[in-house]
Structures are given as structure tokens and as C-alpha cells.
Amino acid sequence: SLSSYDCKNLIFGQTFNPLLYTRSPGGSSGGEGALIGGGGSILGFGTDVGGSLRFPAAFCGICALKPTGNRLSKKGVISGVLGQKAVVAAVGPMAKDVESLALCMRALLCEDMFSLDSTVPPLPFNEEVYSSTQPLRIGYYETDFFTMPSPAMRRAVRETKQLLEDAGHTLVPFKLTNVDYMIFNFCVKGMFGDGGASFLKKFKGELEKSGKGLFLWLGMSPNWLKTVLSWIAKPFVPRLSDIIRSMRINTAGEVWSLHHEIEEFCHQFIAEWKTLNLDVMLCPMLGPALSIGYPEKLSVAVSYTMIYNALDFPAGVVPVTMVTDEDEEELKGYQGYFRDWWDRTLAKAFRGSVGLPVAVQCVALPWQEELCLRFMKEVEML
């Protein structure tokens, strides 16, 4: 997802969004998202290391759950970057509705899986938590102050917040900080800690490299050149400068320091969560579906999803509304927080989306998938 959350290859070509063929189905699990969104399947699975389950679900108008990284077995799944531990990958289900996701998790969280993969914690599905009707204390935010939400994204959170309050739940504002630091210093640096060498190996002998140009080129560049280019770009394109800097080759000590820093960030995030006495969190989800060809240009727009891979929190996606004419009109004033090429490109990618679905994210603390699903069910029923 960091390099491209589209869905295409040289064998099958471009996968289209079943709701509007000029739009991407999202990726990397976009084929599954398109199949379920188009009515060709009732349940599927995908992987998620930056939003690869959640983008297809949001773009195709379905539901998905990214569990805590090791709640479901990843045995046999080939990692995008072998040995990478900073940004946690997960395997999760996708379906038309939340109950189907819950049914899937019930079936999988059983003794058979625990015995087949002893690295998975033997935590059976907690029916009591999922079936609870107790009012929830829900944190929420409308923006991460890194990727400006589209008008429809912001409205989706606001309307969902109001409906949840009307249903008897308590909503508490939550402010994210330093998301830019997290994206570049945790996610990019963590995934490309070897300077991109492992990433490059994946493309050895491959013809299809579109959308990966920047990362491939940086992966082949020496550290001194990355340092110089980062310094030159800093005053003019700060985000590009940060990407280049974050793709330098790290020493073992720097990687260990990074892992420690991510752990500290996670502890601080959880401490803030518990200070506010939250059960779950309501968050924006990138949407509506971007036009074909745009996801590969907008790697920086993964901020809303990738934070929960770095934190390793369960996060689900539920569609809640559709883009309106008013949203489209308001989009004309979209400038973004950085007003750079990426912000201008994202505005173009959103245009012409009236009638397309827009989702929200539902997030819980690690190992609380049942609570996350319960919250998703509450949102779905509003």
C-alpha cells in the first residue's frame, strides 16, 4: 500500500471498481474487494500492511477487518519485505456486512488454527464482548492533519458521530499529533530500513514496475545521494525530502532504536486512550474511490490506515454514506495541508465521485477484535 494501493498486473491487466469502472477498486487486495463489491462472492481474505484490506473495502462499498497482526495465522503468507517488523502486516476477512466478518472470525479462532500454528495466541472468539449492548465511550477525530480529508470523509465522521450519540453512546474528541513523523520515521524508514534493497529484489526479472518508480530509483541510489537530494528538496517539497531521507540504509543499531521508538509511541498512544477512558475509536477512511492511475501517485495518502499497522491495532472499515453534490461542490476549495503536488493530485483523484460510497474506520486496542466488530456492527445499524 505504501508504494501503490491500486490493483493491476501484466497477466490480468487493470482491475476495475465494480461500482464505477473509471475508479480503482483499491489494493493490494483489490481483486477480492471488487469481487465482493460486485456481488460475485460473499466472503474473502486479504493482507494489510498499510491499508491493503481497508482500501478495497472502502472503495468498493463493503466491510473489512484488519486484526491485530498475529490474531490470525500468517503461516505460508509471503511477506512483501522479509523480516520487516516495524510496520505489522495482518491477514483479515472482507465481506458485504459485519456479521459475515464476525462469523468468519468465530470459525477461524478455534483449536484447529491454534494447533496448526502455535505462534498464534490461543484466544477463541469472545461472544460476550461481541454481543454486548452496553453503551460505548468512543474517541473520534475528523483529520490526522497530514492528509486533508475530502468533504465526504469529514461529513462521514461527523454524521456517524452524531448518530452514535443519538443511539446513547458517548463521543470524546481525540487529537492525533506528529502523524507526519510517524509516516516517514516509522513507516517509510521501517519498511525500507535496508535502503530498499529487499524491495528491489522483489522486482528482479519483473516487467511491471509502473507506480514504483520513485521507490525503485531510491532503492538503487547510494546514501550520500539520498542525503544531498533530501537537503535540496527540503525547502521546496518537504514531504519528498522526508521520503528520500527515510529511505537511507540504516545500521542494526538504528533499526533497534526505531523499533524501540515505535514501542514507546504505542505505549503513549494507549496511555492517552486510557486517560480518556475510551472503548473504541471512530476515524476517517480515505475515500471515495480514486480514479484509476492515481493510487500509485499518492503513496502519502496512506496516513489514515498505516498508523494502525505501526500501532498494531485492529481496525475495521464500514461504509456509511455516499458522495453528494454538495460534497463535490465543496471539493473545489480543497487545497490540502501542504499545498504540494500530492495535495493537488489527490484533489483531482476525488473529483466526479457523486454517488460513490464513503466509509469510516472503527478501531480498538490490540487483541480486541470482538470489540472492534461490535463497534462496526453499531455503526452499520445506524
C-alpha positions as CSV (number, residue, x, y, z in Angstrom):
1,S,0.0,0.0,0.0
2,L,2.9,2.4,0.7
3,S,4.0,2.2,-3.0
4,S,0.6,1.7,-4.6
5,Y,-2.9,0.7,-3.4
6,D,-4.1,0.0,-6.9
7,C,-4.7,-3.4,-8.4
8,K,-3.2,-4.4,-11.7
9,N,-0.6,-6.8,-13.2
10,L,0.6,-7.9,-16.6
11,I,-1.4,-11.1,-16.6
12,F,-4.9,-9.8,-15.8
13,G,-4.3,-6.1,-16.5
14,Q,-6.2,-3.4,-14.6
15,T,-8.9,-4.5,-12.1
16,F,-11.8,-2.0,-12.2
17,N,-14.1,-0.9,-9.4
18,P,-17.5,-2.7,-9.8
19,L,-19.4,0.5,-8.8
20,L,-17.7,2.7,-11.4
21,Y,-15.3,1.4,-14.0
22,T,-13.2,4.6,-14.2
23,R,-12.3,4.1,-10.5
24,S,-9.7,1.9,-8.8
25,P,-11.0,-0.9,-6.6
26,G,-8.2,-0.2,-4.2
27,G,-5.4,-2.6,-3.3
28,S,-3.5,-4.6,-2.8
29,S,-6.4,-6.9,-2.1
30,G,-8.4,-5.2,-4.8
31,G,-9.5,-8.2,-6.7
32,E,-11.2,-9.6,-3.7
33,G,-12.8,-6.2,-2.9
34,A,-14.1,-5.9,-6.4
35,L,-15.5,-9.4,-6.5
36,I,-17.4,-9.0,-3.2
37,G,-18.5,-5.4,-4.0
38,G,-19.8,-6.6,-7.4
39,G,-21.8,-9.5,-5.9
40,G,-19.5,-12.3,-7.1
41,S,-18.5,-13.6,-3.7
42,I,-19.8,-13.4,-0.1
43,L,-16.5,-13.6,1.8
44,G,-12.8,-13.3,1.1
45,F,-9.4,-12.7,2.6
46,G,-6.7,-10.2,2.1
47,T,-3.5,-8.9,3.7
48,D,-2.9,-5.5,5.1
49,V,0.4,-3.8,5.8
50,G,-0.7,-0.2,5.2
51,G,-4.4,-0.5,4.3
52,S,-4.5,-3.2,1.7
53,L,-7.7,-4.7,3.2
54,R,-9.2,-1.4,4.1
55,F,-8.7,0.5,0.8
56,P,-10.6,-2.1,-1.3
57,A,-13.4,-2.3,1.3
58,A,-13.8,1.4,1.4
59,F,-13.5,1.9,-2.4
60,C,-15.9,-1.0,-3.2
61,G,-18.5,-0.2,-0.5
62,I,-18.0,-3.4,1.6
63,C,-16.7,-4.2,5.1
64,A,-13.3,-5.5,6.2
65,L,-11.4,-6.2,9.4
66,K,-7.6,-5.8,9.8
67,P,-7.0,-7.8,13.0
68,T,-4.0,-7.4,15.4
69,G,-1.1,-8.7,13.4
70,N,-0.9,-12.2,14.9
71,R,-4.5,-12.8,15.8
72,L,-4.9,-14.9,12.6
73,S,-2.2,-17.1,11.3
74,K,0.1,-15.8,8.6
75,K,1.8,-19.1,8.1
76,G,2.5,-19.6,4.4
77,V,1.9,-15.9,3.6
78,I,4.9,-14.4,1.8
79,S,5.9,-11.0,3.2
80,G,6.4,-8.0,0.9
81,V,9.7,-7.3,2.7
82,L,11.0,-10.4,4.5
83,G,12.0,-9.8,8.1
84,Q,10.4,-6.3,8.3
85,K,8.9,-5.9,11.8
86,A,8.4,-2.1,12.2
87,V,5.0,-2.0,10.3
88,V,2.9,-5.0,11.2
89,A,1.1,-7.0,8.5
90,A,-2.1,-8.8,9.1
91,V,-4.5,-11.3,7.4
92,G,-8.2,-10.4,7.6
93,P,-11.6,-11.1,6.2
94,M,-13.7,-9.0,3.7
95,A,-17.5,-9.3,3.3
96,K,-20.7,-7.4,2.5
97,D,-21.6,-7.0,6.1
98,V,-20.2,-7.1,9.6
99,E,-22.0,-10.2,10.7
100,S,-20.2,-12.1,8.0
101,L,-16.9,-10.9,9.3
102,A,-17.8,-12.0,12.8
103,L,-19.0,-15.4,11.5
104,C,-15.6,-15.8,9.8
105,M,-13.6,-14.9,12.9
106,R,-15.7,-17.3,15.0
107,A,-14.9,-20.1,12.6
108,L,-11.2,-19.3,12.4
109,L,-10.4,-18.6,16.1
110,C,-10.6,-22.3,17.1
111,E,-8.4,-25.1,18.4
112,D,-7.6,-26.2,14.8
113,M,-5.8,-22.9,14.0
114,F,-4.1,-22.8,17.4
115,S,-2.7,-26.3,16.9
116,L,-1.7,-25.7,13.3
117,D,0.2,-22.5,14.2
118,S,1.4,-22.4,17.8
119,T,2.7,-18.8,17.3
120,V,-0.9,-17.6,17.3
121,P,-2.2,-16.8,20.8
122,P,-5.0,-19.3,21.7
123,L,-7.7,-16.7,22.1
124,P,-11.1,-18.1,21.0
125,F,-13.8,-15.7,19.8
126,N,-15.3,-13.8,22.7
127,E,-19.0,-13.9,22.0
128,E,-19.9,-12.0,25.2
129,V,-17.9,-8.9,24.1
130,Y,-19.3,-9.0,20.5
131,S,-22.9,-9.4,21.7
132,S,-22.8,-6.8,24.4
133,T,-25.3,-3.9,24.3
134,Q,-23.5,-1.7,26.8
135,P,-23.1,1.9,25.7
136,L,-19.6,2.7,24.4
137,R,-17.2,5.5,25.1
138,I,-15.9,6.4,21.7
139,G,-13.0,8.6,20.7
140,Y,-13.1,10.3,17.3
141,Y,-11.2,12.7,15.0
142,E,-12.0,14.2,11.7
143,T,-8.5,14.6,10.4
144,D,-4.9,13.5,11.0
145,F,-3.6,16.9,9.9
146,F,-1.4,15.2,7.3
147,T,-3.8,14.1,4.6
148,M,-6.7,16.6,4.4
149,P,-10.0,14.7,4.4
150,S,-12.3,15.1,1.4
151,P,-15.5,16.9,2.2
152,A,-17.3,13.5,2.1
153,M,-14.8,11.9,4.5
154,R,-15.2,14.7,7.0
155,R,-19.0,14.5,6.7
156,A,-19.0,10.8,7.1
157,V,-17.3,11.1,10.5
158,R,-19.5,14.0,11.7
159,E,-22.7,12.3,10.8
160,T,-21.6,8.9,12.3
161,K,-20.6,10.7,15.5
162,Q,-24.0,12.4,15.8
163,L,-25.9,9.2,15.1
164,L,-23.8,7.3,17.7
165,E,-24.6,10.0,20.3
166,D,-28.3,9.7,19.4
167,A,-28.0,6.0,20.0
168,G,-26.8,6.6,23.5
169,H,-23.0,6.3,23.1
170,T,-20.5,8.9,24.5
171,L,-18.2,10.6,21.9
172,V,-14.9,12.1,23.0
173,P,-12.7,14.2,20.8
174,F,-9.2,12.7,20.2
175,K,-6.4,14.7,18.6
176,L,-3.7,13.0,16.6
177,T,-0.2,14.6,16.7
178,N,3.0,14.1,14.8
179,V,1.4,11.9,12.1
180,D,4.0,13.2,9.6
181,Y,6.8,12.0,11.8
182,M,5.1,8.6,12.2
183,I,4.6,8.1,8.4
184,F,8.2,9.0,7.5
185,N,10.2,7.9,10.5
186,F,8.2,4.8,11.5
187,C,6.6,3.5,8.3
188,V,8.8,4.5,5.4
189,K,12.0,4.1,7.4
190,G,10.8,0.9,8.9
191,M,9.8,-0.7,5.6
192,F,12.9,0.4,3.8
193,G,15.4,0.1,6.6
194,D,17.9,-1.6,4.3
195,G,17.6,1.4,1.9
196,G,15.1,-0.5,-0.3
197,A,17.4,-3.5,-1.2
198,S,14.8,-6.1,-0.2
199,F,12.1,-4.2,-2.1
200,L,14.3,-4.1,-5.2
201,K,14.8,-7.9,-5.0
202,K,11.1,-8.4,-5.4
203,F,11.2,-6.8,-8.9
204,K,14.2,-8.8,-10.2
205,G,13.2,-10.0,-13.6
206,E,9.8,-8.3,-13.5
207,L,8.5,-6.2,-16.3
208,E,5.6,-4.5,-14.4
209,K,7.2,-1.7,-12.4
210,S,4.8,1.2,-13.0
211,G,3.9,3.3,-10.0
212,K,7.0,2.1,-8.2
213,G,9.5,4.4,-10.0
214,L,10.4,6.6,-7.0
215,F,10.9,3.8,-4.6
216,L,12.9,1.7,-7.1
217,W,15.1,4.6,-8.0
218,L,15.8,5.5,-4.4
219,G,16.4,1.8,-3.6
220,M,19.2,1.9,-6.2
221,S,20.7,5.2,-5.0
222,P,23.6,5.5,-2.5
223,N,23.1,7.1,0.9
224,W,25.2,10.1,0.0
225,L,22.9,10.9,-2.9
226,K,19.8,10.5,-0.8
227,T,21.2,12.8,1.8
228,V,22.0,15.5,-0.8
229,L,18.7,15.2,-2.6
230,S,16.8,15.3,0.7
231,W,18.6,18.5,1.7
232,I,18.0,20.2,-1.7
233,A,14.3,19.2,-1.7
234,K,13.6,20.3,1.9
235,P,12.7,24.0,1.3
236,F,10.6,23.3,-1.8
237,V,8.9,19.8,-1.3
238,P,9.2,18.9,2.4
239,R,7.3,15.6,2.1
240,L,9.5,14.4,-0.8
241,S,12.6,15.4,1.2
242,D,11.3,13.3,4.2
243,I,10.7,10.2,1.9
244,I,14.2,10.4,0.5
245,R,15.8,10.8,3.9
246,S,13.7,8.0,5.4
247,M,15.0,5.6,2.7
248,R,18.6,5.7,3.7
249,I,20.3,2.5,4.6
250,N,20.2,2.0,8.4
251,T,22.7,0.3,10.7
252,A,21.5,-2.5,13.0
253,G,21.6,-0.1,15.9
254,E,19.4,2.4,14.1
255,V,16.8,-0.3,13.4
256,W,16.8,-1.4,17.0
257,S,16.4,2.2,18.0
258,L,13.5,2.6,15.6
259,H,11.7,-0.5,17.0
260,H,12.1,1.0,20.5
261,E,10.7,4.3,19.4
262,I,7.7,2.6,17.8
263,E,7.1,0.7,21.1
264,E,7.3,4.0,23.0
265,F,4.9,5.7,20.6
266,C,2.4,2.8,21.0
267,H,2.6,3.0,24.8
268,Q,2.0,6.7,24.7
269,F,-1.0,6.3,22.4
270,I,-2.5,3.7,24.6
271,A,-1.9,5.8,27.7
272,E,-3.8,8.7,26.1
273,W,-6.6,6.3,25.1
274,K,-6.9,5.1,28.7
275,T,-6.7,8.6,30.1
276,L,-9.8,9.4,28.1
277,N,-11.3,6.0,29.2
278,L,-12.1,5.0,25.6
279,D,-13.5,1.7,24.5
280,V,-13.0,2.3,20.7
281,M,-12.1,5.0,18.2
282,L,-14.0,6.4,15.2
283,C,-11.6,7.5,12.4
284,P,-11.8,8.8,8.8
285,M,-11.1,6.4,6.0
286,L,-9.6,7.6,2.7
287,G,-12.4,7.9,0.1
288,P,-14.2,7.9,-2.2
289,A,-12.5,5.6,-4.6
290,L,-9.7,7.3,-6.5
291,S,-9.7,7.4,-10.3
292,I,-7.6,4.7,-12.0
293,G,-3.9,5.5,-12.1
294,Y,-4.0,7.8,-9.1
295,P,-3.3,5.4,-6.1
296,E,0.3,4.8,-7.4
297,K,0.9,8.6,-7.4
298,L,-0.5,9.1,-3.9
299,S,1.5,6.9,-1.6
300,V,1.5,9.7,1.1
301,A,-2.3,9.3,1.4
302,V,-2.0,6.1,3.4
303,S,-1.7,8.0,6.6
304,Y,-5.2,7.2,7.9
305,T,-4.7,3.5,7.6
306,M,-0.9,2.9,8.1
307,I,-0.9,4.4,11.6
308,Y,-2.8,1.3,12.8
309,N,-0.3,-1.0,11.2
310,A,2.5,0.8,13.1
311,L,0.5,0.6,16.3
312,D,-0.7,-2.9,15.5
313,F,-4.3,-2.1,16.5
314,P,-7.4,-3.9,15.0
315,A,-9.2,-1.6,12.5
316,G,-12.3,-2.2,10.5
317,V,-14.0,-0.4,7.7
318,V,-17.7,0.2,7.3
319,P,-19.4,2.2,4.5
320,V,-21.7,4.9,6.0
321,T,-22.7,7.4,3.3
322,M,-22.3,8.4,-0.4
323,V,-20.7,11.4,-2.0
324,T,-23.3,14.2,-2.6
325,D,-23.5,17.1,-5.0
326,E,-22.7,19.4,-2.0
327,D,-19.5,17.4,-1.3
328,E,-18.5,17.7,-4.9
329,E,-19.0,21.5,-4.8
330,E,-17.1,21.8,-1.6
331,L,-14.2,19.8,-3.1
332,K,-13.5,22.7,-5.4
333,G,-11.9,24.5,-2.4
334,Y,-9.7,21.5,-1.5
335,Q,-6.1,22.6,-1.1
336,G,-4.6,20.1,1.4
337,Y,-2.3,20.9,4.3
338,F,0.9,21.1,2.4
339,R,-0.4,22.5,-0.9
340,D,2.1,20.5,-2.8
341,W,1.9,18.3,-5.9
342,W,0.4,15.4,-3.8
343,D,-2.3,17.5,-2.4
344,R,-3.3,18.9,-5.9
345,T,-3.2,15.3,-7.3
346,L,-5.4,14.0,-4.5
347,A,-8.0,16.7,-5.2
348,K,-8.1,15.6,-8.9
349,A,-8.4,12.0,-7.9
350,F,-11.5,12.7,-5.8
351,R,-13.4,14.6,-8.5
352,G,-16.5,13.3,-10.2
353,S,-17.4,10.9,-7.3
354,V,-21.1,11.7,-6.7
355,G,-22.9,8.5,-5.6
356,L,-19.8,6.6,-4.6
357,P,-19.6,5.1,-1.1
358,V,-17.6,6.6,1.7
359,A,-16.5,4.6,4.8
360,V,-15.2,5.2,8.3
361,Q,-12.7,3.2,10.3
362,C,-13.5,1.6,13.6
363,V,-10.5,0.9,15.8
364,A,-9.9,-0.9,19.1
365,L,-6.9,-1.8,21.3
366,P,-4.7,-4.8,20.4
367,W,-6.3,-8.2,20.7
368,Q,-9.8,-6.7,21.0
369,E,-11.2,-7.7,17.6
370,E,-14.5,-8.7,19.1
371,L,-15.0,-5.2,20.5
372,C,-13.9,-3.7,17.1
373,L,-16.5,-5.9,15.3
374,R,-19.2,-5.0,17.9
375,F,-18.4,-1.2,17.2
376,M,-18.6,-1.8,13.5
377,K,-22.0,-3.5,13.9
378,E,-23.2,-0.5,15.9
379,V,-22.1,1.8,13.0
380,E,-23.6,-0.4,10.4
381,M,-27.0,-0.4,12.1
382,L,-27.2,3.4,12.4
